[in-house]
Amino acid sequence: MAAKNISPDTITKNTMSKKAAVEDCLICCEPFNKSCHLPVECEQVGCKYKACLECVRAYLLTSVNEPHCMECKVNWSAKFMLVLKKGWLSDTYRPHREKFLCDIELAKLAETMPAAENYKAWKNQEAVVEALRQKYLAVKRELEVISDELTKAARLSSQLKHGKETKEEKKEFFMPCPAVNCNGLLSTQYKCGICDMFTCADCHEVIGTSKMEAHTCDPNNVASALAIKKETKQCPGCHNRIYRIEGCSQMWCTGCHTAFDWNTGRKVETGQLHNPHWLEYQRGLGTVPRAPGDVPCGGLCSYSELNRNILVKIRAARKPNDGLEEIHQANERICNTLRYIHRLVENITNNDVRETRERNQSLSNFKDQRVKYIVGEMTKQQFSAYIFRSDKTRQKNTEMLNVYELLSAVGIDFFNKLTANPHDGDLFVADVNEQIANYDKLRSYCNGLFAVIGNTYGMTVPQFAQNWSRHSGKFNSKTLKMMAEDEVSC
């Protein structure tokens, strides 16, 4: 077989084409490679500016702003920052970021001096107050004993004078008696009117028939009592203690059917009741009255509006006496799905969005830490580390807030569109199914966003199941890859 002739011109053209294929960094003009000159391309779709790893790192170390693209100036996400390598981020960039943030706060020390002087004076005065408080409490305990004896003596004197018992004042009871086989409640004096036993206010253990009996608190019981007081609230109706797992501040006691506010402890007499236990109770009664606080335009529709404007139209599409029981049952399932979605959107809007915003606002003020640094209660290293941790928490909260706001805004629009939908019958049901399918896609998408945030910051993040229930999960690179593969297969 004859050899193929290759001319010198052909060799020259091939060599030039290979050289032309190699891109150079626009900053240092060095060709891109797989090491220190690895190409880093901006994550923004409309930018895609490219520079080498070494130049990007050098730029960030001279920047006084949030990490961002040197071309489009848009901030980079924490996930994208990982392309700069974790080792460099922790060993080089973190100390630079800490020093930069610390220097900003140290520059405010002069304006913080009056607050620091006031803080120091307050601490000294607190010591005086505490000493007087202890002296006051000792005298108060003695007076309580004398007061009890005086009250009993005066009551007996009145009974003897008038020859009959006087009507006792109404007592307040606030917690179940811990005595064995006793179903009574303790008064504010920690005495049970059923078994006449006194209970220790600190450890919640039974003392005896007299408040003055010798008693030593078990530290474990004291800690448990404090934890119970901190983590539970009493129902203002039946006084049972209730845990709040998550969600809004409105609680519903399933024992005595009392709605109350977790923050104030007061019964809810007016306002929109939106606790899921309350909704379940009302559905069990077969009535859902219009609740005060409905928002006829703008914002998320109330539960009563959902029932009047949307669920009623779905049920009217096919009634049981139409002979289409299966269709009726399917429409009821749609109604239940809308209830679950509405509860989720309401919880995210009124709690997650609001609370995350408030947490972020509190993370931008370091006045208290500056004061402690000035008076010597915090070293510069502790001060710097605290600010950096707060900054990282703020970044994390911002990314979480973006997803919460997406779910909230689209969810509100979801129900507003259904409320304004002019169709009836099967056509309306079809529109509802389409809207549910679209929001379900958003649910899956936001689950992915939360998973990425969880992997980036090594934290537990919320996830929303297909039945619109909420749970928490932790993710790593392996689970993220599995989630991506599942989406592709679907």
C-alpha positions in Angstrom: 0.0 0.0 0.0 1.4 3.4 -1.0 2.3 5.8 1.8 0.1 8.9 2.2 2.0 12.1 1.3 1.7 14.9 3.9 2.9 18.3 2.8 4.7 20.8 5.1 1.8 23.2 4.6 -0.6 20.6 6.1 1.6 20.1 9.2 1.8 23.9 9.7 -2.0 24.3 9.4 -2.6 21.5 11.9 -0.1 22.9 14.4 -1.6 26.4 14.2 -5.2 25.0 14.6 -4.2 23.2 17.8 -2.5 26.3 19.2 -5.6 28.4 18.4 -7.8 25.8 20.3 -5.9 26.6 23.5 -7.6 29.5 25.3 -5.7 32.0 27.4 -6.8 33.7 30.6 -7.9 37.3 29.8 -6.2 38.6 33.0 -2.7 37.0 33.1 -2.7 35.8 29.4 -1.5 32.4 30.5 -3.0 29.4 28.7 -5.7 27.5 30.7 -4.6 24.2 32.2 -5.8 21.7 34.7 -3.9 23.0 37.7 -3.3 26.6 38.9 -4.7 28.1 35.6 -7.8 26.0 35.7 -10.6 27.9 33.9 -13.3 29.4 36.2 -16.5 30.4 34.4 -19.1 32.7 36.0 -22.2 30.8 37.0 -24.5 33.5 35.7 -26.2 32.5 32.5 -26.0 35.9 31.0 -22.3 36.4 31.8 -20.1 33.2 31.5 -17.0 35.4 31.9 -13.9 33.1 32.2 -10.6 33.6 34.0 -8.0 31.3 35.5 -8.2 29.9 39.0 -5.1 31.9 40.2 -6.5 35.2 38.9 -9.9 34.7 40.4 -8.4 33.9 43.8 -6.1 36.9 43.6 -9.1 39.1 42.8 -11.2 37.9 45.7 -8.3 38.5 48.1 -8.2 42.2 47.0 -12.0 42.6 47.0 -13.8 44.3 49.9 -17.3 43.0 48.8 -19.1 39.7 48.8 -17.5 37.1 46.5 -18.6 38.0 43.0 -17.7 37.9 39.3 -15.1 40.5 38.3 -17.1 41.1 35.0 -20.8 41.2 35.8 -20.4 42.0 39.6 -23.2 39.5 40.6 -22.5 37.7 43.9 -21.5 34.0 43.6 -23.3 31.3 45.6 -21.6 29.3 48.3 -22.0 26.2 46.1 -20.2 27.9 43.2 -17.4 29.0 45.5 -16.4 25.4 46.0 -14.8 25.4 42.5 -12.0 27.4 44.1 -11.2 24.3 46.2 -12.1 23.7 49.9 -8.5 23.8 51.0 -7.9 27.3 49.7 -11.3 28.5 51.0 -10.5 27.4 54.5 -6.8 28.1 54.7 -6.5 31.3 52.7 -9.8 32.9 52.0 -11.5 32.4 55.4 -8.7 34.2 57.3 -8.9 37.0 54.8 -12.6 37.2 55.1 -12.4 37.1 58.9 -9.9 39.9 59.1 -11.9 42.0 56.6 -15.2 41.7 58.5 -13.4 42.2 61.9 -11.7 45.4 60.7 -15.1 46.8 59.6 -16.5 46.3 63.1 -13.3 47.5 64.9 -13.6 50.7 62.9 -16.9 51.3 64.8 -15.3 51.0 68.3 -15.2 54.8 68.8 -19.0 55.1 68.3 -19.5 52.1 70.6 -17.6 53.6 73.6 -20.7 55.3 75.2 -22.6 52.0 75.0 -19.6 50.1 76.5 -19.4 52.5 79.4 -23.1 52.1 80.0 -22.7 48.3 79.8 -19.9 48.3 82.4 -22.0 50.5 84.8 -25.0 48.2 84.2 -23.0 45.1 85.1 -21.8 46.7 88.4 -25.4 47.8 89.2 -26.6 44.3 88.4 -24.3 42.9 91.1 -25.9 45.3 93.6 -29.4 44.4 92.5 -28.7 40.7 92.8 -27.4 41.1 96.4 -30.5 43.1 97.3 -32.7 40.6 95.6 -31.3 37.7 97.6 -31.8 39.7 100.8 -35.4 40.5 99.7 -36.2 36.9 98.9 -35.0 35.7 102.3 -37.3 38.3 104.0 -40.1 37.4 101.6 -40.0 33.7 102.5 -40.3 34.6 106.2 -43.2 37.0 105.4 -45.0 34.3 103.4 -45.1 32.0 106.4 -46.3 34.8 108.6 -48.9 35.8 106.0 -50.3 32.3 105.7 -50.6 32.1 109.5 -52.3 35.5 109.6 -54.7 34.6 106.9 -55.7 31.4 108.6 -56.1 33.1 111.9 -58.2 36.0 110.4 -60.4 33.5 108.6 -61.0 31.5 111.7 -61.8 34.6 113.7 -64.4 35.7 111.1 -66.0 32.3 111.1 -66.2 32.3 114.9 -67.6 35.9 114.9 -70.4 35.2 112.4 -71.0 31.6 113.2 -70.5 30.4 109.6 -67.8 29.8 107.0 -66.9 32.7 104.7 -66.7 32.2 101.0 -63.2 31.6 99.9 -61.6 33.5 97.0 -61.3 31.7 93.7 -57.8 30.2 93.4 -55.7 29.8 90.3 -54.4 26.4 89.4 -51.7 26.0 86.8 -50.3 22.5 86.6 -51.2 18.8 87.5 -50.2 17.6 90.9 -47.2 15.2 90.7 -48.3 13.2 93.7 -48.9 9.5 93.0 -52.6 8.6 92.3 -53.6 12.3 92.6 -55.5 14.0 89.8 -55.6 17.4 91.4 -54.0 20.7 90.2 -51.4 22.8 92.0 -52.3 26.4 93.0 -49.9 29.3 92.6 -48.6 28.3 96.1 -47.7 24.9 94.7 -50.2 23.2 96.9 -52.7 20.6 95.7 -56.2 21.1 97.0 -57.0 17.4 96.6 -54.1 15.6 98.5 -53.0 18.7 100.4 -49.4 18.1 99.4 -46.9 20.9 98.7 -44.6 20.6 95.6 -41.2 22.1 95.2 -41.3 25.0 92.7 -37.8 24.2 91.5 -37.7 20.5 90.9 -41.5 19.7 90.8 -41.1 16.9 93.4 -43.6 16.4 96.3 -42.3 18.0 99.5 -45.0 17.0 102.0 -48.0 18.5 103.9 -45.9 21.6 104.9 -43.9 23.9 102.7 -41.3 24.2 105.4 -40.4 20.5 105.5 -36.8 19.6 104.8 -36.2 19.0 101.1 -33.1 18.7 98.8 -33.6 19.2 95.1 -32.1 16.6 92.7 -30.1 18.6 90.1 -31.4 16.3 87.3 -35.0 17.0 88.3 -34.4 20.7 88.4 -32.9 20.6 84.9 -35.9 18.5 83.7 -38.4 21.0 85.3 -36.6 23.9 83.6 -36.6 22.1 80.3 -40.3 21.4 80.6 -41.0 25.0 81.4 -38.9 26.1 78.5 -40.2 23.7 75.8 -43.9 23.5 76.7 -46.7 25.8 77.4 -49.9 25.2 79.4 -53.3 25.2 77.8 -55.2 28.1 79.4 -58.3 25.9 79.4 -57.3 22.5 80.9 -53.7 23.4 82.0 -52.2 20.4 80.2 -48.7 21.1 78.9 -48.4 21.1 75.1 -45.3 20.8 73.0 -44.8 22.9 69.9 -42.9 20.9 67.2 -42.8 23.6 64.5 -44.9 26.0 62.5 -47.0 29.0 63.6 -47.6 30.3 67.1 -51.3 29.4 67.1 -51.9 26.2 69.2 -55.0 24.0 69.5 -55.6 21.8 72.5 -57.2 18.6 71.4 -58.2 17.8 75.0 -60.5 20.8 75.8 -60.8 22.3 72.3 -59.2 25.6 73.2 -57.2 27.7 70.7 -54.4 29.8 72.2 -51.4 31.8 71.2 -48.0 30.1 72.0 -46.2 33.4 72.6 -48.8 35.1 74.9 -50.5 32.1 76.4 -53.9 33.7 75.9 -57.0 32.1 74.4 -57.6 33.1 70.8 -61.1 34.7 70.7 -60.7 36.5 67.4 -58.5 36.3 64.4 -58.1 33.6 61.8 -57.6 30.1 63.3 -55.2 28.3 61.1 -53.8 25.5 63.3 -54.1 22.1 61.5 -55.6 20.5 64.6 -58.3 23.2 64.5 -59.0 22.5 60.9 -59.3 18.8 61.5 -61.7 19.5 64.4 -63.9 21.8 62.3 -64.1 19.3 59.4 -65.1 16.7 61.9 -68.0 18.9 62.9 -68.9 19.4 59.2 -68.8 23.2 59.4 -66.1 25.7 58.6 -67.3 29.2 59.6 -65.9 32.3 58.1 -62.9 33.4 60.2 -62.1 37.0 61.0 -59.0 38.3 59.2 -60.0 37.1 55.7 -58.0 38.9 53.0 -60.4 39.3 50.0 -57.7 40.7 47.8 -53.9 40.3 47.9 -52.0 37.8 50.0 -53.0 34.2 50.6 -56.7 33.4 50.7 -58.0 32.3 54.1 -59.1 28.7 54.7 -62.8 29.8 54.6 -62.2 31.5 51.3 -60.6 28.3 50.0 -63.7 26.4 51.0 -66.2 28.9 49.6 -64.5 29.8 46.3 -62.6 26.7 45.3 -63.6 23.5 47.1 -67.3 24.1 46.7 -66.9 24.4 42.9 -64.9 21.2 42.8 -67.6 19.3 44.7 -70.3 20.7 42.5 -68.6 19.3 39.4 -69.8 15.8 40.0 -72.2 15.0 42.9 -72.7 11.5 44.4 -76.3 11.3 43.1 -75.0 11.7 39.5 -74.1 8.0 39.6 -70.4 8.7 39.2 -69.1 7.8 42.7 -65.6 7.3 41.5 -65.4 10.8 40.0 -66.8 12.2 43.2 -64.2 10.4 45.3 -61.5 11.7 42.9 -62.7 15.3 43.4 -62.6 14.8 47.2 -59.0 13.8 46.9 -58.3 17.0 44.9 -60.0 19.0 47.7 -57.8 17.3 50.3 -54.7 18.0 48.3 -55.6 21.7 48.1 -56.1 21.8 51.8 -52.6 20.3 52.4 -51.0 22.8 49.9 -52.8 25.7 51.5 -51.6 24.7 54.9 -48.0 24.4 53.6 -48.1 27.8 51.9 -49.6 29.5 54.9 -47.0 28.0 57.2 -44.1 29.0 54.9 -45.5 32.6 54.4 -46.4 33.4 58.0 -43.6 31.6 59.7 -40.6 30.5 57.6 -40.3 33.6 55.5 -41.0 36.0 58.5 -38.7 34.2 61.0 -35.8 33.8 58.5 -36.0 37.5 57.6 -36.0 38.5 61.3 -33.0 36.2 62.0 -31.1 37.8 59.1 -31.8 41.3 60.4 -30.4 40.4 63.9 -27.2 39.0 62.3 -26.2 42.4 60.9 -25.9 44.2 64.2 -22.7 43.4 66.3 -23.1 46.3 68.8 -23.4 43.9 71.8 -20.2 42.0 70.7 -18.3 45.3 70.2 -19.3 46.3 73.8 -18.1 43.0 75.2 -14.8 43.4 73.2 -14.3 46.9 74.7 -14.9 45.8 78.3 -12.7 42.8 77.9 -15.4 40.1 78.0 -14.4 38.9 74.5 -11.0 38.6 72.9 -10.2 39.9 69.4 -10.0 36.3 68.2 -13.4 35.4 69.7 -14.8 38.6 68.3 -13.5 37.9 64.8 -14.7 34.3 64.8 -18.1 35.3 66.0 -18.6 37.8 63.2 -17.4 35.3 60.6 -19.8 32.7 61.9 -22.6 35.2 61.8 -21.8 36.2 58.3 -21.8 32.5 57.2 -25.1 32.0 58.9 -26.5 35.1 57.2 -25.4 33.7 53.8 -27.1 30.4 54.6 -30.3 32.1 55.8 -30.4 34.2 52.6 -30.2 31.1 50.4 -32.9 29.5 52.5 -35.1 32.6 52.4 -34.9 32.7 48.6 -36.4 29.2 48.4 -39.1 30.0 51.0 -40.1 33.2 49.2 -40.3 31.3 45.9 -42.7 28.7 47.5 -44.7 31.4 49.2 -45.1 33.7 46.2 -45.9 31.0 43.7 -48.3 29.4 46.3 -50.2 32.6 46.9 -50.5 33.1 43.1 -51.6 29.5 42.8 -54.7 30.0 45.0 -55.4 33.5 43.7 -55.6 32.1 40.1 -58.0 29.4 41.2 -60.1 31.9 43.1 -60.4 34.1 40.0 -60.9 31.2 37.6 -64.2 31.7 35.7 -64.7 28.1 34.6 -67.1 25.6 36.3 -67.7 21.9 36.3 -65.2 19.5 34.7 -63.3 22.3 33.0 -62.6 23.9 36.4 -61.4 20.6 37.8 -59.0 20.2 34.9 -57.6 23.7 35.5 -57.1 22.7 39.2 -55.3 19.5 38.3 -53.0 21.4 36.0 -52.2 24.0 38.7 -51.5 21.2 41.2 -49.2 19.5 38.8 -47.3 22.7 38.2 -46.9 23.4 41.9 -45.8 19.8 42.5 -43.0 20.4 40.0 -42.0 23.5 42.0 -42.1 21.4 45.2 -39.6 18.9 43.6 -37.4 21.7 42.3 -37.3 23.4 45.7 -36.5 20.1 47.4 -33.4 20.0 45.2 -32.5 23.6 46.1 -32.8 22.8 49.8 -30.7 19.7 49.3 -27.9 21.6 47.7 -28.0 24.2 50.5 -27.9 21.3 53.0 -24.9 19.7 51.3 -23.1 23.1 51.0 -23.4 24.1 54.6 -23.5 20.6 56.2 -26.9 21.2 57.8 -30.4 19.6 58.0 -32.9 21.2 55.6 -36.6 20.9 55.1 -38.1 18.6 52.4 -41.7 18.4 51.2 -43.2 15.0 50.3 -45.7 14.3 47.5 -48.5 14.3 50.1 -47.3 17.9 51.0 -46.1 16.9 54.5 -42.9 18.4 55.8 -39.8 16.5 57.1 -36.1 17.2 57.5 -33.1 15.6 55.7 -29.4 15.7 55.4 -27.6 15.4 52.1 -24.2 14.8 50.7 -22.7 14.6 47.2 -23.8 11.0 46.8 -27.4 11.6 47.7 -27.5 14.7 45.5 -26.3 12.6 42.5 -29.0 10.0 43.3 -31.6 12.7 43.3 -30.4 14.1 40.0 -30.6 10.6 38.5 -34.1 10.0 39.8 -35.2 13.3 38.1 -33.7 12.3 34.8 -35.4 8.9 35.0 -38.8 10.5 35.7 
